Amino acid sequence: MRRTLSIAALLALAACKKDPPPPPAEPPPAPAKSAVDHVDPHEIPEGAEDAFGLPIPRQMAIAARLGDAVRARGDLPLDDVANYVRERVIAERVETGPAKTVFAKATLKSGKGAAMRVEVIRVADRTELYVRDLTAPPTSDVVKPADPWYKPGFDPKDRKADPSRFE
């Protein structure tokens, strides 16, 4: 009988399972997206012109375009223009100051374009963006390493040469 009671107790305990937890509540629906695009008031839109691949801000006008440099001017805050450039380039070194930010040896994050130096400068009440292309000009084959030795009157060992050779 004792054995029967212990088996009955075990069966009773096995039958007393806890109820499973309730299923998790469904997440609330995502809010409907607004048709209006909210833009950060300090965000500067890109313009149609560029300087060696770097888009010039829309509110800036190009003041000068030289062979290896572009200068643009506009009525934008210096910090906003510096942040605009910071979002688009990777610089080896960035120097910031109260009236000037310099991005040294910068390349575009997109990978296009050449190495450049970008300066954002406050001039009076305006901001200037100065972009300089750092790409080295192509080498010339006009001068060869041995050419300096072929000056009149001397040989490669810098000795007096036979003058008839140069006639």
Rosetta blueprint (number, residue, H / E / L):
1 M L
2 R H
3 R H
4 T H
5 L H
6 S H
7 I H
8 A H
9 A H
10 L H
11 L H
12 A H
13 L H
14 A H
15 A H
16 C L
17 K L
18 K L
19 D L
20 P L
21 P L
22 P L
23 P L
24 P L
25 A L
26 E L
27 P L
28 P L
29 P L
30 A L
31 P L
32 A L
33 K L
34 S L
35 A L
36 V L
37 D L
38 H L
39 V L
40 D L
41 P L
42 H L
43 E L
44 I L
45 P L
46 E E
47 G E
48 A E
49 E E
50 D E
51 A E
52 F L
53 G L
54 L E
55 P E
56 I E
57 P E
58 R L
59 Q L
60 M E
61 A E
62 I E
63 A E
64 A E
65 R E
66 L L
67 G L
68 D L
69 A E
70 V E
71 R E
72 A E
73 R E
74 G E
75 D L
76 L L
77 P L
78 L H
79 D H
80 D H
81 V H
82 A H
83 N H
84 Y H
85 V H
86 R H
87 E H
88 R H
89 V E
90 I E
91 A E
92 E E
93 R E
94 V E
95 E E
96 T E
97 G L
98 P L
99 A L
100 K E
101 T E
102 V E
103 F E
104 A E
105 K E
106 A E
107 T E
108 L E
109 K L
110 S L
111 G L
112 K L
113 G L
114 A L
115 A L
116 M E
117 R E
118 V E
119 E E
120 V E
121 I E
122 R E
123 V E
124 A L
125 D L
126 R E
127 T E
128 E E
129 L E
130 Y E
131 V E
132 R E
133 D E
134 L L
135 T L
136 A L
137 P L
138 P L
139 T L
140 S L
141 D L
142 V L
143 V L
144 K L
145 P L
146 A L
147 D H
148 P H
149 W H
150 Y H
151 K L
152 P L
153 G L
154 F E
155 D L
156 P L
157 K L
158 D L
159 R L
160 K E
161 A L
162 D L
163 P H
164 S H
165 R H
166 F H
167 E L
